[in-house]
Amino acid sequence: MIRVFPTTSQDAATRMWQLQQAAYRVEAELIGWSDLPPLRETVEELMGSEETFIAYVEEGELAGALSFQRMGDQLDIHKMIVDPKHFRKGIARQLLLHLETIYPDVKTIVVSTGARNEPAVQLYLRQGYESTGTKEVAPGLELAFFRKEL
């Protein structure tokens, strides 16, 4: 089941933080960059976040989530988070598809990921996102940017 997951309570923010830590540790290893911003984020910062979270809940367990912000007729995906024990189940794909349906007036979705995170790069390409380029944002850290017109 996919639903909005407010992170305003300590309990909800802690659950999201734990999921985020597990998922982004894997990405950090994949791209060779251990200082990813989501790994530095605190529970308190999640509680105060202006991002909207939607969560994939399986049998009461938080298995995945996606966070985004709406800017006019564009959605900017900030985080795609899947619990490593739930990898390869299509959770990220389902979250992306759900996001496309909840705002029918949105025209564009944008997202970025580590350029060396091949599973994420392939996910976005398979879901119809077009690469809009890459950028080195820090020495040794290159991001890949994607856009989907709806």
C-alpha positions as CSV (number, residue, x, y, z in Angstrom):
1,M,0.0,0.0,0.0
2,I,1.3,3.5,-0.9
3,R,0.2,6.4,1.2
4,V,1.3,9.9,2.3
5,F,3.7,9.5,5.3
6,P,4.0,12.7,7.4
7,T,7.3,12.9,9.2
8,T,6.1,15.4,11.7
9,S,6.0,13.1,14.7
10,Q,9.1,11.7,16.4
11,D,8.0,8.1,15.8
12,A,7.3,8.6,12.1
13,A,10.5,10.6,11.5
14,T,12.5,8.0,13.3
15,R,11.1,5.2,11.1
16,M,11.9,7.2,8.0
17,W,15.4,8.0,9.2
18,Q,16.1,4.4,9.8
19,L,14.9,3.5,6.3
20,Q,16.9,6.3,4.8
21,Q,20.1,5.3,6.6
22,A,19.9,1.7,5.4
23,A,19.1,2.7,1.8
24,Y,21.6,5.5,1.4
25,R,24.5,3.5,3.0
26,V,24.0,1.1,0.0
27,E,24.1,4.1,-2.5
28,A,27.1,5.5,-0.8
29,E,29.0,2.2,-1.4
30,L,27.8,2.1,-5.0
31,I,29.0,5.5,-5.9
32,G,32.0,5.6,-3.6
33,W,30.9,8.7,-1.7
34,S,30.2,8.2,2.0
35,D,29.1,11.8,2.8
36,L,25.7,11.8,1.2
37,P,23.4,14.5,2.6
38,P,20.6,12.0,3.6
39,L,23.1,10.2,5.7
40,R,23.9,13.4,7.6
41,E,20.2,14.3,8.1
42,T,18.8,14.0,11.6
43,V,15.4,12.8,12.9
44,E,14.7,16.4,13.9
45,E,15.5,17.7,10.4
46,L,13.2,15.1,8.9
47,M,10.5,16.3,11.3
48,G,10.9,19.8,10.1
49,S,11.3,18.9,6.4
50,E,9.1,20.7,3.8
51,E,9.3,17.6,1.6
52,T,6.2,15.4,1.1
53,F,6.8,11.7,1.7
54,I,4.9,8.9,0.2
55,A,5.6,5.5,1.6
56,Y,5.3,1.9,0.4
57,V,4.1,-0.1,3.4
58,E,4.2,-3.9,3.2
59,E,2.5,-5.9,6.0
60,G,2.9,-2.9,8.4
61,E,6.6,-2.5,7.5
62,L,8.0,0.7,5.9
63,A,9.6,-0.9,2.8
64,G,10.2,2.2,0.7
65,A,9.5,5.9,0.3
66,L,9.8,8.8,-2.0
67,S,10.0,12.4,-1.0
68,F,9.4,15.4,-3.3
69,Q,8.4,19.0,-3.4
70,R,6.0,20.6,-5.7
71,M,7.1,23.8,-7.5
72,G,4.2,25.0,-9.7
73,D,3.5,22.5,-12.3
74,Q,6.7,20.5,-11.6
75,L,7.6,17.9,-9.0
76,D,11.2,17.6,-7.8
77,I,12.0,14.2,-6.3
78,H,14.4,14.6,-3.5
79,K,14.8,11.1,-2.2
80,M,14.0,7.6,-3.5
81,I,14.4,5.2,-0.5
82,V,14.0,1.4,-0.6
83,D,15.0,-0.8,2.3
84,P,17.8,-3.0,1.0
85,K,16.0,-6.2,2.1
86,H,13.2,-5.1,-0.3
87,F,15.4,-4.4,-3.3
88,R,14.3,-5.8,-6.7
89,K,10.6,-6.0,-5.8
90,G,9.5,-3.1,-8.0
91,I,8.9,-0.8,-5.0
92,A,10.7,2.2,-6.5
93,R,8.8,1.8,-9.8
94,Q,5.5,1.7,-8.0
95,L,6.3,4.8,-6.0
96,L,7.2,6.7,-9.2
97,L,4.0,5.5,-10.9
98,H,1.9,6.5,-7.9
99,L,3.6,10.0,-7.9
100,E,2.5,10.5,-11.5
101,T,-1.1,9.9,-10.6
102,I,-1.6,12.1,-7.4
103,Y,-1.1,15.4,-9.2
104,P,-2.9,15.2,-12.6
105,D,-2.1,18.9,-13.3
106,V,1.7,18.4,-13.0
107,K,3.6,18.6,-16.3
108,T,7.1,17.7,-15.3
109,I,9.0,15.5,-12.8
110,V,12.7,16.0,-12.2
111,V,15.2,13.9,-10.2
112,S,18.9,13.4,-9.7
113,T,21.0,10.5,-8.5
114,G,24.6,9.5,-8.2
115,A,25.9,9.0,-11.8
116,R,27.5,5.7,-10.7
117,N,24.3,4.4,-9.1
118,E,23.5,2.2,-12.1
119,P,20.4,0.6,-10.7
120,A,18.8,4.1,-10.1
121,V,20.0,5.4,-13.5
122,Q,18.4,2.4,-15.2
123,L,15.2,2.7,-13.1
124,Y,14.6,6.3,-14.3
125,L,15.4,5.5,-17.9
126,R,13.0,2.5,-17.9
127,Q,10.3,4.7,-16.4
128,G,10.5,7.2,-19.3
129,Y,12.8,9.8,-17.7
130,E,15.2,11.4,-20.1
131,S,18.8,12.2,-19.1
132,T,19.4,15.9,-19.0
133,G,23.1,15.6,-18.2
134,T,25.6,15.1,-15.4
135,K,27.5,17.5,-13.1
136,E,30.4,17.1,-10.7
137,V,29.0,18.6,-7.5
138,A,32.1,17.8,-5.4
139,P,35.5,16.3,-6.3
140,G,34.7,12.7,-7.0
141,L,30.9,13.0,-6.9
142,E,29.0,13.3,-10.1
143,L,25.2,13.5,-10.2
144,A,23.0,12.4,-13.1
145,F,19.9,14.5,-13.8
146,F,16.6,13.2,-15.3
147,R,13.3,14.8,-16.5
148,K,10.0,13.3,-17.4
149,E,7.3,15.3,-19.2
150,L,3.8,14.1,-18.4
